[in-house]
């Protein structure tokens, strides 16, 4: 649901400066998380965009050093029969953060504006109702004090197809490729029109869309994380000093005899022998 071609010819970001900057940003994300937890804030980050645009890998790098009890990744499956009869936003409301939590939506309620609209999984009336209700829904979230950030990852048709081929030939990543992903090639312009219509209705002052150019995944991650950090007025929270206590003296406890059959086999010893 992005443009048809990306004319950005800037060179790819090299690995060494990328990793150095990413590690710094991840350290800032830890500070952001502690600020959210300490102050009881609520932060929602929505990731949307073309298939293979780099949303999942960006979320992975954001969450790498964060506490999973504070920062949750939400990637909901297709709705159940019961959920299909509920108010459309209902199952997403259940995933919203409580005080001191961050929620990262790997796709979100915007499924209705994209894949459901293009693939015919919703009716025209349901789609129109979504476009009407979504800005109202998001204004209510912001009015209630939730910090809502929305990011759209753009990638060209050529780069998307290259990434699809890379996934297809990689047994470790083939699970990322579905028939729905491949169908997006045939419906590229349909997704573009759906995205344009979505932006007209949902790019609101209270919760604007932020576009991430993702031809180069490394640059996209650095740019998106930097923007997120700059958009939140966090500060480093001073934590109480911790000291590891001295281990108390033994009091006569004896460990029961080991039963070799209950232990995981030490297959790693073969690696040591090989070296």
LOPADO-636571 format. One record per residue (C-alpha): residue number from 1; chain; x, z, y. Coordinates in nm, 3 decimals, padded with zeros to 5 digits, always signed. Layout:
<torvo NUM, A, <X, Z, Y>>
...
***
This chain:
<torvo 1, A, <+00.000, +00.000, +00.000>>
<torvo 2, A, <+00.291, -00.076, +00.235>>
<torvo 3, A, <+00.407, -00.398, +00.400>>
<torvo 4, A, <+00.488, -00.710, +00.203>>
<torvo 5, A, <+00.857, -00.715, +00.281>>
<torvo 6, A, <+01.113, -00.487, +00.435>>
<torvo 7, A, <+01.352, -00.654, +00.680>>
<torvo 8, A, <+01.575, -00.348, +00.710>>
<torvo 9, A, <+01.921, -00.475, +00.620>>
<torvo 10, A, <+02.113, -00.155, +00.694>>
<torvo 11, A, <+02.375, -00.069, +00.433>>
<torvo 12, A, <+02.298, +00.174, +00.153>>
<torvo 13, A, <+02.391, +00.535, +00.210>>
<torvo 14, A, <+02.702, +00.618, +00.006>>
<torvo 15, A, <+02.682, +00.897, -00.250>>
<torvo 16, A, <+02.940, +01.140, -00.108>>
<torvo 17, A, <+02.797, +01.177, +00.246>>
<torvo 18, A, <+02.447, +01.171, +00.096>>
<torvo 19, A, <+02.516, +01.459, -00.141>>
<torvo 20, A, <+02.687, +01.663, +00.131>>
<torvo 21, A, <+02.396, +01.622, +00.370>>
<torvo 22, A, <+02.136, +01.675, +00.099>>
<torvo 23, A, <+02.294, +02.004, -00.007>>
<torvo 24, A, <+02.285, +02.125, +00.354>>
<torvo 25, A, <+01.919, +02.029, +00.384>>
<torvo 26, A, <+01.836, +02.202, +00.057>>
<torvo 27, A, <+01.991, +02.517, +00.199>>
<torvo 28, A, <+01.761, +02.484, +00.500>>
<torvo 29, A, <+01.465, +02.437, +00.266>>
<torvo 30, A, <+01.551, +02.773, +00.108>>
<torvo 31, A, <+01.541, +02.929, +00.456>>
<torvo 32, A, <+01.209, +02.756, +00.524>>
<torvo 33, A, <+01.067, +02.889, +00.199>>
<torvo 34, A, <+01.173, +03.246, +00.280>>
<torvo 35, A, <+01.020, +03.216, +00.627>>
<torvo 36, A, <+00.691, +03.094, +00.476>>
<torvo 37, A, <+00.692, +03.378, +00.223>>
<torvo 38, A, <+00.792, +03.650, +00.470>>
<torvo 39, A, <+00.539, +03.550, +00.735>>
<torvo 40, A, <+00.254, +03.468, +00.500>>
<torvo 41, A, <+00.238, +03.107, +00.617>>
<torvo 42, A, <+00.072, +02.826, +00.422>>
<torvo 43, A, <+00.236, +02.484, +00.403>>
<torvo 44, A, <+00.094, +02.171, +00.238>>
<torvo 45, A, <+00.301, +01.853, +00.208>>
<torvo 46, A, <+00.127, +01.535, +00.092>>
<torvo 47, A, <+00.334, +01.255, -00.063>>
<torvo 48, A, <+00.170, +00.913, -00.086>>
<torvo 49, A, <+00.287, +00.553, -00.107>>
<torvo 50, A, <+00.349, +00.260, -00.334>>
<torvo 51, A, <+00.429, +00.310, -00.699>>
<torvo 52, A, <+00.807, +00.349, -00.744>>
<torvo 53, A, <+00.854, +00.418, -00.372>>
<torvo 54, A, <+01.053, +00.736, -00.439>>
<torvo 55, A, <+00.793, +01.009, -00.393>>
<torvo 56, A, <+00.864, +01.189, -00.720>>
<torvo 57, A, <+01.241, +01.194, -00.683>>
<torvo 58, A, <+01.211, +01.325, -00.327>>
<torvo 59, A, <+00.983, +01.606, -00.441>>
<torvo 60, A, <+01.229, +01.686, -00.720>>
<torvo 61, A, <+01.518, +01.722, -00.473>>
<torvo 62, A, <+01.307, +01.930, -00.235>>
<torvo 63, A, <+01.210, +02.177, -00.507>>
<torvo 64, A, <+01.549, +02.188, -00.682>>
<torvo 65, A, <+01.661, +02.524, -00.538>>
<torvo 66, A, <+01.323, +02.668, -00.443>>
<torvo 67, A, <+01.134, +02.950, -00.610>>
<torvo 68, A, <+00.856, +02.801, -00.829>>
<torvo 69, A, <+00.648, +03.112, -00.762>>
<torvo 70, A, <+00.648, +03.022, -00.392>>
<torvo 71, A, <+00.669, +02.641, -00.400>>
<torvo 72, A, <+00.433, +02.460, -00.637>>
<torvo 73, A, <+00.426, +02.090, -00.724>>
<torvo 74, A, <+00.073, +01.961, -00.780>>
<torvo 75, A, <+00.027, +01.632, -00.965>>
<torvo 76, A, <-00.329, +01.629, -01.092>>
<torvo 77, A, <-00.435, +01.406, -01.382>>
<torvo 78, A, <-00.747, +01.191, -01.379>>
<torvo 79, A, <-01.058, +01.402, -01.314>>
<torvo 80, A, <-01.261, +01.533, -01.606>>
<torvo 81, A, <-01.625, +01.442, -01.656>>
<torvo 82, A, <-01.724, +01.772, -01.494>>
<torvo 83, A, <-01.490, +01.719, -01.198>>
<torvo 84, A, <-01.639, +01.375, -01.138>>
<torvo 85, A, <-01.973, +01.542, -01.063>>
<torvo 86, A, <-01.821, +01.787, -00.812>>
<torvo 87, A, <-01.760, +01.739, -00.443>>
<torvo 88, A, <-01.461, +01.506, -00.436>>
<torvo 89, A, <-01.228, +01.747, -00.254>>
<torvo 90, A, <-01.323, +02.044, -00.473>>
<torvo 91, A, <-01.044, +02.024, -00.728>>
<torvo 92, A, <-00.786, +01.984, -00.453>>
<torvo 93, A, <-00.917, +02.289, -00.269>>
<torvo 94, A, <-00.838, +02.495, -00.579>>
<torvo 95, A, <-00.472, +02.393, -00.544>>
<torvo 96, A, <-00.430, +02.490, -00.178>>
<torvo 97, A, <-00.174, +02.761, -00.102>>
<torvo 98, A, <-00.241, +03.128, -00.045>>
<torvo 99, A, <-00.041, +03.323, +00.211>>
<torvo 100, A, <+00.333, +03.282, +00.158>>
<torvo 101, A, <+00.308, +02.964, -00.049>>
<torvo 102, A, <+00.410, +02.598, -00.024>>
<torvo 103, A, <+00.229, +02.323, -00.213>>
<torvo 104, A, <+00.378, +01.976, -00.263>>
<torvo 105, A, <+00.112, +01.720, -00.357>>
<torvo 106, A, <+00.257, +01.437, -00.567>>
<torvo 107, A, <-00.037, +01.218, -00.474>>
<torvo 108, A, <-00.343, +01.392, -00.344>>
<torvo 109, A, <-00.703, +01.341, -00.236>>
<torvo 110, A, <-00.584, +01.005, -00.102>>
<torvo 111, A, <-00.619, +00.865, -00.454>>
<torvo 112, A, <-00.971, +00.772, -00.346>>
<torvo 113, A, <-00.839, +00.562, -00.058>>
<torvo 114, A, <-00.587, +00.383, -00.280>>
<torvo 115, A, <-00.603, +00.339, -00.655>>
<torvo 116, A, <-00.971, +00.436, -00.688>>
<torvo 117, A, <-01.068, +00.194, -00.411>>
<torvo 118, A, <-00.858, -00.096, -00.539>>
<torvo 119, A, <-00.922, -00.049, -00.911>>
<torvo 120, A, <-01.294, +00.012, -00.873>>
<torvo 121, A, <-01.287, +00.373, -00.996>>
<torvo 122, A, <-01.519, +00.473, -00.711>>
<torvo 123, A, <-01.819, +00.305, -00.555>>
<torvo 124, A, <-01.814, +00.157, -00.203>>
<torvo 125, A, <-02.041, +00.443, -00.092>>
<torvo 126, A, <-01.803, +00.703, -00.236>>
<torvo 127, A, <-01.510, +00.536, -00.061>>
<torvo 128, A, <-01.696, +00.523, +00.271>>
<torvo 129, A, <-01.793, +00.889, +00.234>>
<torvo 130, A, <-01.428, +00.978, +00.171>>
<torvo 131, A, <-01.310, +00.802, +00.486>>
<torvo 132, A, <-01.574, +00.993, +00.683>>
<torvo 133, A, <-01.512, +01.334, +00.526>>
<torvo 134, A, <-01.132, +01.329, +00.495>>
<torvo 135, A, <-01.053, +01.379, +00.866>>
<torvo 136, A, <-01.312, +01.657, +00.879>>
<torvo 137, A, <-01.162, +01.820, +00.569>>
<torvo 138, A, <-00.808, +01.805, +00.708>>
<torvo 139, A, <-00.914, +01.937, +01.048>>
<torvo 140, A, <-01.071, +02.235, +00.871>>
<torvo 141, A, <-00.744, +02.301, +00.685>>
<torvo 142, A, <-00.540, +02.289, +01.006>>
<torvo 143, A, <-00.798, +02.496, +01.195>>
<torvo 144, A, <-00.771, +02.763, +00.927>>
<torvo 145, A, <-00.397, +02.787, +00.983>>
<torvo 146, A, <-00.259, +02.561, +00.706>>
<torvo 147, A, <+00.041, +02.353, +00.811>>
<torvo 148, A, <-00.038, +02.004, +00.680>>
<torvo 149, A, <+00.229, +01.732, +00.664>>
<torvo 150, A, <+00.152, +01.384, +00.532>>
<torvo 151, A, <+00.423, +01.132, +00.434>>
<torvo 152, A, <+00.377, +00.768, +00.339>>
<torvo 153, A, <+00.666, +00.612, +00.145>>
<torvo 154, A, <+00.702, +00.238, +00.207>>
<torvo 155, A, <+00.889, -00.005, -00.015>>
<torvo 156, A, <+00.901, -00.384, -00.027>>
<torvo 157, A, <+00.748, -00.584, -00.310>>
<torvo 158, A, <+01.094, -00.707, -00.417>>
<torvo 159, A, <+01.240, -00.355, -00.437>>
<torvo 160, A, <+00.934, -00.219, -00.616>>
<torvo 161, A, <+00.963, -00.490, -00.881>>
<torvo 162, A, <+01.336, -00.422, -00.921>>
<torvo 163, A, <+01.262, -00.052, -00.982>>
<torvo 164, A, <+00.990, -00.141, -01.233>>
<torvo 165, A, <+01.240, -00.351, -01.430>>
<torvo 166, A, <+01.493, -00.066, -01.417>>
<torvo 167, A, <+01.236, +00.175, -01.561>>
<torvo 168, A, <+01.131, -00.070, -01.829>>
<torvo 169, A, <+01.489, -00.104, -01.955>>
<torvo 170, A, <+01.564, +00.269, -01.940>>
<torvo 171, A, <+01.421, +00.470, -02.234>>
<torvo 172, A, <+01.469, +00.793, -02.037>>
<torvo 173, A, <+01.248, +00.670, -01.753>>
<torvo 174, A, <+01.009, +00.435, -01.927>>
<torvo 175, A, <+00.740, +00.703, -01.923>>
<torvo 176, A, <+00.723, +00.657, -01.545>>
<torvo 177, A, <+00.590, +00.305, -01.592>>
<torvo 178, A, <+00.221, +00.257, -01.674>>
<torvo 179, A, <-00.014, -00.038, -01.698>>
<torvo 180, A, <-00.163, +00.084, -01.370>>
<torvo 181, A, <+00.179, +00.052, -01.205>>
<torvo 182, A, <+00.219, -00.303, -01.331>>
<torvo 183, A, <-00.128, -00.396, -01.211>>
<torvo 184, A, <-00.020, -00.295, -00.861>>
<torvo 185, A, <+00.200, -00.608, -00.854>>
<torvo 186, A, <-00.106, -00.830, -00.894>>
<torvo 187, A, <-00.300, -00.628, -00.635>>
<torvo 188, A, <-00.026, -00.587, -00.376>>
<torvo 189, A, <-00.233, -00.724, -00.088>>
<torvo 190, A, <-00.542, -00.531, -00.198>>
<torvo 191, A, <-00.341, -00.210, -00.176>>
<torvo 192, A, <-00.207, -00.316, +00.165>>
<torvo 193, A, <-00.558, -00.368, +00.299>>
<torvo 194, A, <-00.673, -00.036, +00.152>>
<torvo 195, A, <-00.380, +00.143, +00.316>>
<torvo 196, A, <-00.450, -00.015, +00.653>>
<torvo 197, A, <-00.816, +00.091, +00.635>>
<torvo 198, A, <-00.715, +00.443, +00.529>>
<torvo 199, A, <-00.481, +00.481, +00.827>>
<torvo 200, A, <-00.750, +00.377, +01.073>>
<torvo 201, A, <-00.966, +00.670, +00.960>>
<torvo 202, A, <-00.718, +00.941, +00.861>>
<torvo 203, A, <-00.423, +00.913, +01.103>>
<torvo 204, A, <-00.554, +01.193, +01.323>>
<torvo 205, A, <-00.374, +01.402, +01.588>>
<torvo 206, A, <-00.424, +01.722, +01.389>>
<torvo 207, A, <-00.266, +01.569, +01.076>>
<torvo 208, A, <-00.084, +01.243, +01.152>>
<torvo 209, A, <+00.080, +01.020, +00.895>>
<torvo 210, A, <+00.459, +00.998, +00.894>>
<torvo 211, A, <+00.608, +00.681, +00.745>>
<torvo 212, A, <+00.924, +00.693, +00.534>>
<torvo 213, A, <+01.117, +00.370, +00.484>>
<torvo 214, A, <+01.225, +00.389, +00.120>>
<torvo 215, A, <+01.423, +00.076, +00.037>>
<torvo 216, A, <+01.721, +00.311, +00.003>>
<torvo 217, A, <+01.605, +00.624, -00.180>>
<torvo 218, A, <+01.896, +00.832, -00.056>>
<torvo 219, A, <+01.824, +00.755, +00.306>>
<torvo 220, A, <+01.454, +00.815, +00.245>>
<torvo 221, A, <+01.518, +01.164, +00.105>>
<torvo 222, A, <+01.749, +01.262, +00.390>>
<torvo 223, A, <+01.508, +01.128, +00.654>>
<torvo 224, A, <+01.196, +01.283, +00.504>>
<torvo 225, A, <+01.343, +01.628, +00.443>>
<torvo 226, A, <+01.503, +01.631, +00.788>>
<torvo 227, A, <+01.169, +01.544, +00.947>>
<torvo 228, A, <+00.983, +01.811, +00.749>>
<torvo 229, A, <+01.231, +02.079, +00.852>>
<torvo 230, A, <+01.215, +01.972, +01.217>>
<torvo 231, A, <+00.835, +01.985, +01.213>>
<torvo 232, A, <+00.813, +02.353, +01.112>>
<torvo 233, A, <+00.923, +02.631, +01.353>>
<torvo 234, A, <+01.098, +02.830, +01.082>>
<torvo 235, A, <+01.393, +03.062, +01.131>>
<torvo 236, A, <+01.628, +03.237, +00.894>>
<torvo 237, A, <+01.477, +03.561, +00.767>>
<torvo 238, A, <+01.716, +03.852, +00.744>>
<torvo 239, A, <+01.707, +03.985, +00.391>>
<torvo 240, A, <+01.791, +04.345, +00.300>>
<torvo 241, A, <+02.142, +04.380, +00.152>>
<torvo 242, A, <+02.158, +04.407, -00.225>>
<torvo 243, A, <+02.413, +04.586, -00.438>>
<torvo 244, A, <+02.458, +04.548, -00.810>>
<torvo 245, A, <+02.453, +04.903, -00.952>>
<torvo 246, A, <+02.717, +05.039, -01.185>>
<torvo 247, A, <+02.613, +05.017, -01.546>>
<torvo 248, A, <+02.518, +05.363, -01.674>>
<torvo 249, A, <+02.718, +05.524, -01.953>>
<torvo 250, A, <+02.613, +05.453, -02.309>>
<torvo 251, A, <+02.373, +05.704, -02.466>>
<torvo 252, A, <+02.420, +05.621, -02.833>>
<torvo 253, A, <+02.200, +05.314, -02.873>>
<torvo 254, A, <+02.294, +05.101, -03.177>>
<torvo 255, A, <+02.189, +04.741, -03.198>>
<torvo 256, A, <+02.019, +04.647, -03.528>>
<torvo 257, A, <+02.222, +04.424, -03.762>>
<torvo 258, A, <+02.204, +04.059, -03.674>>
<torvo 259, A, <+02.006, +03.827, -03.899>>
<torvo 260, A, <+02.181, +03.490, -03.885>>
<torvo 261, A, <+01.868, +03.304, -04.000>>
<torvo 262, A, <+01.685, +03.402, -03.679>>
<torvo 263, A, <+01.948, +03.257, -03.444>>
<torvo 264, A, <+01.950, +02.906, -03.301>>
<torvo 265, A, <+02.223, +02.705, -03.481>>
<torvo 266, A, <+02.541, +02.669, -03.276>>
<torvo 267, A, <+02.557, +02.290, -03.265>>
<torvo 268, A, <+02.760, +02.310, -02.943>>
<torvo 269, A, <+03.062, +02.426, -03.148>>
<torvo 270, A, <+03.102, +02.066, -03.263>>
<torvo 271, A, <+03.160, +01.960, -02.902>>
<torvo 272, A, <+03.434, +02.219, -02.870>>
<torvo 273, A, <+03.597, +02.099, -03.192>>
<torvo 274, A, <+03.578, +01.735, -03.080>>
<torvo 275, A, <+03.770, +01.817, -02.764>>
***
